Structure formats: C-alpha cells, structure tokens
Amino acid sequence: MRKTTAALLITALALVLSSLIMAQATVSRTEESVRASRLAALKHHAMAALPVGVFDSGTGGLAVLEEVLRLDLFNNATGAAGRDGKPDFQSEDFVFLADQANMPYGNYPAAGKTQYLVDLALNDAIFLLTRDYYPAARATQPLQDRLPAKAILIACNTATAYGKKSIEGLITESGFQIGVIDVISAGARGAVERLAPGVGGTIGVIATQGTCDSNAYPEQIRFLAGQSRTGETRVVQQGSMGLAGAIDGVPEFIVENPVGSRPRPGYRGPALDHPRAPIDVSILSRYAFDFSNKRMLWDGDRARPQVLQINSIENYVAYEVVSLLETLRKQPSTRPLSTVVLGCTHFPYYAYLFQKQLRRCYHLKEDGRYIYRPVLAADVRLIDPASISGRLLYESLRADGKLGPARNRPNAQAKFYLTVPNPDYPGVQLDSAGGLTYEYKYSRSQAIGAADFRAVPLTLERLPASMARRLRRQLPAVWRLIETFSK
C-alpha cells in the first residue's frame, strides 16, 4: 500500500511539474547543456509556485493558519529577520484540509486504533500532495482543478505525534524534497525559550489524550532543554478526553439544547466513572463548575451527584486546569508551574478561559489555605505553537529556495476543504447530525483510500452557525479567505 501511494505521489507531482515547466520552457534544442540547466531551474521555480499544504483533524488548524497569514518576522525583499510591515506569506498560496469526519484524533489510541490514526494522517498528507477532491458528499467523480503542495504544515498535535514519521517516510519514497513542519516541535521550542538559562522550571502540557499518551511533548521539551542547557525541567501532562470535540460541536461531548438537565445517552466526556477522565467528587468545589443554563447535566443531589456530565466549553477548561494542578500537587516537591503549552490547535481559541481558570485557582482557598500556590506561579504564560510554526515554515521554505514568487497582491490566497461522511457508502453508520457514529468511527481499520468519507470544499454554507461566528470573530484573515473561496 505504501509503495503504491508513493508511486501515486510521484506521478501526480511529476505531471503537475511537467505541465508547468513546458508552459514556460522556450529553449534551443541544440543547446543541450543550457536546456538541462534551464529545465532544472524551471522545475525549481515550478515547485516554488505550488501552494503550502496545511491539515488538522478539525477546524483548530485554522487558528494556526491565521497566525501564519498574519506573521511579520522577516523582510520580504531580503528574507532576513526583521519586520517590514508586510505579511511574510503574502505571496504564498495555501490549501487547507480539516478532517472533520474523523475527528477527534486523540481518542483513536485509547480505542486501540493507533495504526488507523497513523493512516488518517497519511491520508491527509496524500490529499495535500495530490489533486483529487469531490464537489459534494454524494458526487460520483472527483475533480482535479487544484495544485499539490510544495510543503506541509501539520497543524494537529496528535497527527504529529503519531503520523509525522510515516508522512516523512512516504515523501522520501516519492523522491521529492517536500518539507514537513509540525506544531509539537514549535510548541516545545516556545516553552523551552520561556525558561531562564540554567534555572529550568515546570512546564505543563494540556493536549488530547492521544497526544499525551505518545509522550511526544515531554521528549521534545527535554531534548531542547538539554541542548540549551536550561537546567532541570519537569513536564506534567493533562490528557483531554473531550474539549477538542466540544469546541467543534461533536455531540458525544456537547449539545447546544439538551432536554432538561438530566444526563443524556451517548456522552463520552469526563464523568464520575470515566476510566481515563474521572471527575473527582471529593474536590467538586475546586472545579467550580457552572451549573446554570444546562452547562452541567446531572442526576441526584447536585452537591453529591450520582451522574455528572460536562456541557460547556468553560466547564471543560475548568476540569482540565484543575486536573493538571491536582497531578502536580501529588508529585514530589517541584518548581511552580510557570508555562503551559496549549497542545491542541483547538485550545488557543479559548486561551482567555485557560488564563481565567489559572488565575481563579491561584487565589483559591480552603480553610484559609491557598490550595494551588505551592505548585502554581502567579503569572503563567500560555504557549500557542501556531506563530512559532509559522516562523519555522518560513525558515524551511527559504532554506529550500521555495518561497513563492513575488506577486502584486496584499495578502495570501487559499483553498479550503473538509472531510464529510459519504452517506452512500455501504454499511456506513450516521448519527442524527449526519456525522459518523462514535462506535462506527472508532471501529474501522482501513483509512488510506477509504470511501466512507471524502474531502469537499469548505464553504460558508458548510459551517455550523456557531462555528462561523467564532471564525468571523477570532480569525479575520482566515474568514476573509473562506469568504473569497466560497464565491
């Protein structure tokens, strides 16, 4: 399967490059050496003109793209470090894929589907490096009117942790020089850069359960801290089992209008009896959950509930922050937590809620005693890997000579796609919202070339109203490009 896929990439990229080169090549057939040199230069130029590919398991990666689009750390004329008042990527084209049909990625390892997760990441890369997409979920034939990517930014922590090496291996087999940038390397670098040289400190990582299970962040942070001789660095992780899904409105983790405040069937988030994400009823007051307007669903006495379900983004954030601090409290003496990596691209949308909960916990008292101050600094810095990813992407493109050719336009351009279930696929199981059911989603074994989902254009009409409001408010550069793409 991998050799077949590599051959597919070689063929697709070769055809695209050949067409671009022949459209530009005007050389004498008698000057073979000049001709060869000219074709090599044209091939290089053709690669530089291709778009940058970006993918995530959902819409969280759009926040990464927003930071990339707004980045101004380099002089566009010289490539040297230093702002010039112009977006660094204004001459670039982008293609973005949100694998919405198969998210959240972080739950696949816990379901025993790690290889399926790896294959999903490969599938995302294959999409970016080839040309096929479908105009609609029920379309019978794909279209091919887009270009493959010259570089890939993995805007998904879980896909990075489990799939980056396989993606790089696939590209190596294809024989093309295609750089792969990832958010974990960026997030780890940002966290270590915050530590004082020779002093070290404690870094928290809040990410999906799958990302935390991979141990990718602690390994990368310790590696970089060792290189920079930062000092003793402790890393503590909190694996989320629902926040990313709740942000994208996945019904297993959140519902907008529940009937009453009683628990609902099909819930998969933190709960009193959850084996990986238990809510500790003995410290219920420390979470400070908001029970108003059905933001929590429960059964029994609210102070000592028999069943408890989270049903708001802020309550999810409260759960993750308190759980992280409780883990720290149970460890041997350590430096207070001063840095937290938001290790899922969905989480920076709600960075203000993380800061709010960290401040609340810093001032939280029980019996006149501050509960978390021994393990929590007064000023905690949140690390969003997005802007650092943009810096690494620019440096990679410049080093490879693949920065886009100068274009007379103020901003970059982009095409957007998301995966949706194929309702006509035999045996596919859909929920009431039209998505893949949880049981079906996490029981499959074949992702590469799978036909039960497909990539379609991400246009305004395909965005849920709540998501559209969030994107318009928080990601103005991305929103403008989606509006343009939708016309």
Sequence and secondary structure as in RCSB ss.txt:
>XXXX:A:sequence
MRKTTAALLITALALVLSSLIMAQATVSRTEESVRASRLAALKHHAMAALPVGVFDSGTGGLAVLEEVLRLDLFN
NATGAAGRDGKPDFQSEDFVFLADQANMPYGNYPAAGKTQYLVDLALNDAIFLLTRDYYPAARATQPLQDRLPAK
AILIACNTATAYGKKSIEGLITESGFQIGVIDVISAGARGAVERLAPGVGGTIGVIATQGTCDSNAYPEQIRFLA
GQSRTGETRVVQQGSMGLAGAIDGVPEFIVENPVGSRPRPGYRGPALDHPRAPIDVSILSRYAFDFSNKRMLWDG
DRARPQVLQINSIENYVAYEVVSLLETLRKQPSTRPLSTVVLGCTHFPYYAYLFQKQLRRCYHLKEDGRYIYRPV
LAADVRLIDPASISGRLLYESLRADGKLGPARNRPNAQAKFYLTVPNPDYPGVQLDSAGGLTYEYKYSRSQAIGA
ADFRAVPLTLERLPASMARRLRRQLPAVWRLIETFSK
>XXXX:A:secstr
 HHHHHHHHHHHHHHHHHHHHHHH    TT HHHHHHHHHHHHHHHHHTS EEEEESSTTHHHHHHHHHH   B 
TTT  BS  SS TTTT EEEEEE GGG  GGGTTTTT HHHHHHHHHHHHHHHHS  B SSTT SS B  S   S
EEEE  HHHHHHHHHHHHHHHHHHT   EEEEHHHHHHHHHHHTS TTT EEEEEEEEHHHHHHTHHHHHHHHHH
HHTT   EEEEEEEESSHHHHHTT TTT  SS SSSS  TT  S BTT SSSB  GGGHHHHT   GGGSEEEEE
ETTEEEEEEE SHHHHHHHHHHHHHHHHHTSSS   EEEEEE STTGGGGHHHHHHHHHHHHT EETTEESSGGG
EEEEEEEE HHHHHHHHHHHHHHHTT      SSSS EEEEEEEEE TTSTT  B TTSSB HHHHTT    TT 
SSEEEEE  GGGS HHHHHHHHHH HHHHHHHHHHH 
